[in-house]
Amino acid sequence: MIQNAQRIPRGETIACDYCIVGAGAAGITLALELAQTGRSVVLLEAGGMNRAGRSLDLYRGTLADPTRHLPLDKDRYRQLGGTTAIWGGRCIPFDPIDFEPRPYVSHSGWPFGASELQLYYRRAHEYCECGAYTYRVAEALPDAPREMIGGFRDGELVTDTIERWSPPTHFGKRNKLAMESLTNLRVLVKAVCTELVTAADGRRVEHVEVLTFRRNAFRVLPRTTILAGGGMEVTRLLLASRRAHALGIGNHSDWLGRCYMCHLSGAIARVQFPAGVAVISGYEEDADGVYCRRRLWIDGAAQRRHGLLNTHILLDRPLISDPSHGSGILSLAFFTKNLVQGKHHIVPGKGKYALYWAHARNILSGSPEIMSFLPKFCRRRFVHGRRIPSLLMQSKTNSYYLYYHSEQSPNRDSRLSVSSDRDAFGVPRLHLDYRIAEGDVESVLHLHELIDRELRRGGCGQLVFNEGDVRAAIRGNQAVLGHHIGTTRMSVRAEDGVVDPDCRVHGVDNLYVASSSVFPTSSQANPTLTIVAMALRLSDRLKASPNSG
C-alpha cells in the first residue's frame, strides 16, 4: 500500500524486515523484488506522489566552483519514482574493461567482472522497458544497413554498437498499482529520513529516524536497511549519522564522499564526411519499436594500448544556438527553448537582437520544411507512449558535431562533504568540491585525434576542432548530466572503500547501499541501467541470506 507519512501519529514505531530509503529506480526495484519473499518491506520517499514539493529544497548545497557543476538541487528529483520522473531514458550496459584494473586509471577495478552482471542486465531491461538485451547492430537492427559510415571498416574505432532508449520509464507511475496491491509492502511518501541510529558499538542499524514537514517524527525499526536515495543523498545521510561513528557511518577508511565522478561530455569538434558518403546518425527502431542509436566507440584493447578512458561518441546535429546551420527547424527549436527557459542571448558587437534576426530568417526560409517535419516529430515526441528521445536531423552538408560522453577517472580530492549549514530538518547540507584530472582532459583530446586518424585512414572523413585551445574547451564543459558516482565505492578490503562486494557497508552488519555511488569507476555509460542491475543483484543476495529480513 501507499500512504502519506504526514498522517502517521507522532512518536509511532514501525517494525519491518526491510527498510528502503529512497523510491527511485533502485528503491522501487528492490521493494518489488524483496516483497516477493513475503517479508515486510517499508519504502521511504521524501517527495510526494507526483511532485517534490518543499522537499526539493533539502537538496540545496554549496559548490567549491559553481562554474564546473550544476547546483546540487538540479538534475535530481524527489517524488515516487525519484529522478526517473525527469530522466531521458538512455540505456547502455558497462563494458568488460570497466570492471578491470587499468594501470593508467587510479583506483580502477571492481571486485567482480562483467559476467557477474549479465543476468541482471537482462532483468533490468524488463524494468527499464528498453527491449532485447543486445547492443550490436546486426542483432538489434537486422534489416538495417550494416555500415554507420559508408565505406568505413571497423578497426580500433568501432561503429557497430548501439545505445537503447527506455520510453522513458517513470518507475513511480509504472509500478504504482503493483506497489498498492502488495499487502506486505508499505510505501510512505513525504517521509524524510534524517538519521540512521546504530547500536553503541556501531555494528548494526537499530532504527531509522523519519520526519515530515508537519513535524510528526516517527521511527522505523528494520532488520535490514538499504540506502537507495541516489549518490548524493546516500552519502549525505551516512556522513550525517554520527552518534556512534564520529566521522559518519562507513567512513572508517576516509573514503566516504571521495572519488565523486560524473561524466565528461560536450562537443569540441565536428567531422566532415565527403559528399556521397552515406551516414546514419539518427534514431532507428528495433522490432519492438524501441529507439536505438548507433555510436562510435574505441574498443577495450585499443583503450589499453593508447591509455584512454572509456568513451562513446555520437554524431550530433549542429548547435541549435548557432544560426549558421541554416535550418528553420533548429532555429524554431532555439526560439522555443529560450522562450521556455526565459534566456536571452546577446552577440557581442552585433546588437541585442542580431542572433534572433538570424534565426528568424532561417524560420522564414525554412517554413515548408518545418510544416512537413513538425507534425510527425510532435506525434513521436509528445503523443506516442514511447517517445523519440530528441530532435535529430540529417546534415545538409554531411558535417556532424561529435558529442563525446567520457568516463571520469576516480580522484580522491573530488569529494562530497557536509557543511555547517543545515536544512529545514537540521541535517547538514552537502558541499561539493568537484575536480577533473588533467589525464581525463588528455584522454578526450587523444580520443578525438585517434578518431581523426581512423576516418582519414578509411578515406571517410576528417575532424575539425571548434576552437584553437581544445584542452580549455574540454575543461570548460560543465558537469550537467546528474550522474553522481563513486562516493561509497565498493571494495574487497574495508580500508579501500565503503561497501563490500555485496554492497554491505563495511563493519555494519545490516546496512546496504543501492546506488551508483558504489561504482568504483564510472564507465562511458549512463548509470541507470546498471543501477537497476545492481539493485537486482543485491535483492538476490538478500533473499539468499538467512541473516537479512
Summary of the structure (lengths in Angstrom):
residues: 549
radius of gyration: 24.0
end to end distance: 18.9
largest distance: 73.3
contacts: 1901
relative contact order: 0.20
helix: 31%
strand: 23%
